[in-house]
Amino acid sequence: MVVSPNGRPEGEHRSAQHEGTPMSPTVRGYLFATPLVIVLAAVVIIPALYNAGLAFFKYDAMRQAWQFIGAQNFTNLVARDEFGNAVWVTLIWVTGNVLLQLVLGMAVALALNAVTRLRAFYSAVVMVPWVSSFVIVAVVFLWLYHPELGVLNDMLMRLGIIGEPIAWLASPGMAQISLILANTWKFFPLVAITLFTGLQGIPRELVEASAIDGADRFKTLRHIVLPLMAPSIATAVLLSAIWAFNAFTLSIIMTGGGPLRATEVMGLYIYKVAFDSFEFGIAAAASFLLFVVILIITMAYLRVADPAHELRG
């Protein structure tokens, strides 16, 4: 047996060298997270920083020249009536989507929670709108809302609810409601599954004890289920609001922002300013403001949902 100078067998000495100092969990975590951080930097952080910088420049498409103008893009943007209209339309859009998706998602989540057989099948059926393409959803609802050939008008007239066909996308108020309903149908499954996950975390013993004490279903829902589901409800509202703020596909396909800009949400307004008017600096300023709004909402949610914050409070 070969002995090293320090008196230990040579094989054992090499083994000790190869083992080295064990890697700490923190270092291992950073190593695992590095690929994800690189991908996020490439597809999210770098474009976001580029857009933020673009908001302070004016681009001349004819000469392909950039000119630094400071905060002038933001000043010009806020002074535009079209921007104020887009803000107002977006607030209506987000509020309507969040409320409808929350109500419908809660109803579906409670229904799924009550199902004991074929729950996976019903969950898959509920997810069909979510996995459907935006283009498919837009085309389907365009046919549903068609004033002469639409199924919706035909059904309402057969039931005697309306006496003549309604042009759902022709008037500003009706167009807003129609698009909100279409977008709600598209996104309510995400809210429903989020709330259903929260329902699964409620101890069944609490619900059974409430029933034994004589509480009906409404009181149990109000005093036990909903308070315990507060984190899930907050998450659902956050996700619904973020998707609503960023939405513009249904608007551009179904109405193009009309009639009278009644459905021109912020995302569609930014698209038109950038690719119809070629005012990339102003479009970047609008998207930067939209990013700040979403960031504030997200930070507020994280502050409320942080268990450590609750303990400190």
MOPE-V334941 format. One record per residue. N is the residue number from 1. PHI is phi in radians with two decimals (* if undefined). Layout:
N&PHI / N&PHI
This chain:
1&* / 2&-1.48 / 3&-1.93 / 4&-1.33 / 5&-1.03 / 6&-1.47 / 7&1.59 / 8&-1.70 / 9&-0.95 / 10&-1.11 / 11&-1.10 / 12&-1.19 / 13&-1.12 / 14&-1.14 / 15&-1.10 / 16&-1.14 / 17&-1.16 / 18&-1.22 / 19&-1.16 / 20&1.07 / 21&-1.42 / 22&-1.10 / 23&-1.29 / 24&-1.27 / 25&-1.03 / 26&-1.15 / 27&-1.12 / 28&-1.08 / 29&-1.11 / 30&-1.13 / 31&-1.13 / 32&-1.19 / 33&-1.44 / 34&-1.02 / 35&-1.01 / 36&-1.13 / 37&-1.09 / 38&-1.12 / 39&-1.12 / 40&-1.09 / 41&-1.12 / 42&-1.28 / 43&-1.85 / 44&-2.18 / 45&-1.16 / 46&-1.09 / 47&-1.06 / 48&-1.14 / 49&-1.14 / 50&-1.10 / 51&-1.13 / 52&-1.08 / 53&-1.21 / 54&-1.10 / 55&-1.14 / 56&-1.88 / 57&-2.20 / 58&-1.97 / 59&-1.91 / 60&-1.74 / 61&-1.16 / 62&-1.19 / 63&-1.73 / 64&0.91 / 65&-2.07 / 66&-1.94 / 67&-2.30 / 68&-1.31 / 69&-2.23 / 70&1.18 / 71&-1.59 / 72&-1.11 / 73&-1.06 / 74&-1.18 / 75&-1.11 / 76&-1.13 / 77&-1.15 / 78&-1.13 / 79&-1.34 / 80&-1.45 / 81&-1.17 / 82&-1.12 / 83&-1.19 / 84&-1.06 / 85&-1.13 / 86&-1.11 / 87&-1.10 / 88&-1.12 / 89&-1.09 / 90&-1.15 / 91&-1.08 / 92&-1.08 / 93&-1.07 / 94&-1.16 / 95&-1.07 / 96&-1.10 / 97&-1.15 / 98&-1.11 / 99&-1.14 / 100&-1.15 / 101&-1.15 / 102&-1.20 / 103&-1.15 / 104&-1.16 / 105&-1.12 / 106&-1.14 / 107&-1.07 / 108&-1.19 / 109&-1.10 / 110&-1.13 / 111&-1.14 / 112&-1.13 / 113&-1.17 / 114&-1.42 / 115&-1.37 / 116&-1.93 / 117&-2.09 / 118&1.02 / 119&-1.12 / 120&-1.12 / 121&-1.14 / 122&-1.13 / 123&-1.12 / 124&-1.14 / 125&-1.12 / 126&-1.09 / 127&-1.39 / 128&-1.00 / 129&-1.06 / 130&-1.13 / 131&-1.50 / 132&-1.32 / 133&-1.21 / 134&-1.02 / 135&-1.12 / 136&-1.10 / 137&-1.07 / 138&-1.10 / 139&-1.14 / 140&-1.05 / 141&-1.31 / 142&-1.10 / 143&-1.25 / 144&-1.10 / 145&-1.55 / 146&-1.01 / 147&-1.14 / 148&-1.91 / 149&-1.86 / 150&-1.27 / 151&-1.17 / 152&-1.10 / 153&-1.10 / 154&-1.08 / 155&-1.17 / 156&-1.16 / 157&-1.25 / 158&-1.15 / 159&-1.40 / 160&1.36 / 161&-1.34 / 162&-2.18 / 163&-1.69 / 164&-2.53 / 165&-1.06 / 166&-1.88 / 167&-1.50 / 168&-1.10 / 169&-1.87 / 170&-1.64 / 171&-1.83 / 172&-0.99 / 173&-1.14 / 174&-1.16 / 175&-1.15 / 176&-1.08 / 177&-1.10 / 178&-1.11 / 179&-1.24 / 180&-1.10 / 181&-1.13 / 182&-1.12 / 183&-1.19 / 184&-1.11 / 185&-1.08 / 186&-1.23 / 187&-1.89 / 188&-1.09 / 189&-1.03 / 190&-1.10 / 191&-1.15 / 192&-1.09 / 193&-1.18 / 194&-1.09 / 195&-1.23 / 196&-1.10 / 197&-1.09 / 198&-1.15 / 199&-1.11 / 200&-1.15 / 201&-1.54 / 202&-1.45 / 203&-1.03 / 204&-1.14 / 205&-1.08 / 206&-1.17 / 207&-1.16 / 208&-1.15 / 209&-1.14 / 210&-1.14 / 211&-1.17 / 212&-1.15 / 213&-1.29 / 214&1.70 / 215&-1.34 / 216&-1.39 / 217&-1.15 / 218&-1.16 / 219&-1.15 / 220&-1.10 / 221&-1.11 / 222&-1.29 / 223&-1.72 / 224&-2.10 / 225&-1.18 / 226&-1.10 / 227&-1.05 / 228&-1.27 / 229&-1.60 / 230&-0.94 / 231&-1.08 / 232&-1.17 / 233&-1.12 / 234&-1.09 / 235&-1.11 / 236&-1.09 / 237&-1.11 / 238&-1.09 / 239&-1.08 / 240&-1.10 / 241&-1.16 / 242&-1.10 / 243&-1.09 / 244&-1.18 / 245&-1.09 / 246&-1.59 / 247&-1.29 / 248&-2.78 / 249&-1.13 / 250&-1.11 / 251&-1.14 / 252&-1.27 / 253&-1.45 / 254&-1.50 / 255&-2.28 / 256&1.18 / 257&1.69 / 258&-1.58 / 259&-1.36 / 260&1.00 / 261&1.07 / 262&-1.24 / 263&-2.07 / 264&-1.50 / 265&-1.25 / 266&-1.06 / 267&-1.07 / 268&-1.21 / 269&-1.08 / 270&-1.08 / 271&-1.05 / 272&-1.16 / 273&-1.10 / 274&-1.35 / 275&-1.88 / 276&-1.76 / 277&-1.72 / 278&1.02 / 279&-1.72 / 280&-1.17 / 281&-1.14 / 282&-1.19 / 283&-1.08 / 284&-1.14 / 285&-1.12 / 286&-1.13 / 287&-1.19 / 288&-1.14 / 289&-1.10 / 290&-1.11 / 291&-1.08 / 292&-1.11 / 293&-1.08 / 294&-1.12 / 295&-1.12 / 296&-1.11 / 297&-1.09 / 298&-1.15 / 299&-1.14 / 300&-1.11 / 301&-1.13 / 302&-1.11 / 303&-1.19 / 304&-1.26 / 305&-1.48 / 306&-1.27 / 307&-1.05 / 308&-1.12 / 309&-1.11 / 310&-1.11 / 311&-1.19 / 312&-1.17 / 313&-1.22
